[in-house]
Amino acid sequence: TKATPIIVLKDASITIQGAKFTGDFEVLALAESDSFPALLGHPWCYANNVDLWFNK
């Protein structure tokens, strides 16, 4: 079951350690530093203490 996003970022561009990701992101949760989302089978990014679901 997919989590309900807090907010959706449309056509966002996010740079993580020099790698640029562009597309629609869903903010699923405000994560704790020792907490990671269980998004098995889906690409995802962890940045700025926010779990981002990469749709594209």
Backbone hydrogen bonds, N-H to C=O, Kabsch-Sander energy under -0.5 kcal/mol:
donor,donor_aa,acceptor,acceptor_aa,energy
6,I,27,V,-3.7
7,I,27,V,-0.9
9,L,25,F,-3.5
10,K,8,V,-0.7
12,A,9,L,-0.6
12,A,23,G,-2.5
14,I,21,F,-3.0
16,I,14,I,-0.5
16,I,19,A,-3.0
19,A,16,I,-2.2
21,F,14,I,-3.2
23,G,12,A,-2.2
25,F,9,L,-2.6
26,E,53,W,-1.5
27,V,7,I,-2.9
27,V,25,F,-0.5
28,L,26,E,-0.8
28,L,51,D,-1.5
29,A,51,D,-0.6
31,A,29,A,-0.9
31,A,49,N,-1.0
35,S,32,E,-2.0
39,L,37,P,-1.3
42,H,39,L,-1.9
45,C,52,L,-1.8
47,A,45,C,-0.5
47,A,50,V,-1.7
50,V,47,A,-2.1
51,D,29,A,-1.8
52,L,45,C,-2.3
52,L,50,V,-0.5
53,W,26,E,-2.1
54,F,43,P,-1.1
54,F,52,L,-0.6
55,N,24,D,-2.2
55,N,53,W,-0.8
